[in-house]
């Protein structure tokens, strides 16, 4: 299983704590240190749609200039911005055996270990 996020995010911390408490092995991909490839964003978009992982509730989005926000008219625009500003990706992102989930939800995570 692969977990994508940033280490100082409280939601990522909760998810990692849950995984550790439930003895679930994972590989962590830190957006801040490793970035994210355009190919990975395209893959997620094809599976879930970028709207599912573009976090418009976070401070990174809220702090964007209105002109930048208004310039997001296509998925290509959104994915390019997400690659530049990985803090706008809803976290954590969990990938396991075709399972793709954005955020933290104990019930959904429980499906991972069945």
Secondary structure, DSSP 8 states (H G I E B T S, - for coil): -EEEE-TT-HHHHHHHHHHHHTT---EEEEHHHH---HHHHHHHHHHH-GGGTB-SSSHHHHTS-HHHHHT--SHHHHHHHHHH-GGGB-S-EEEETTEEEES--HHHHHHHT-
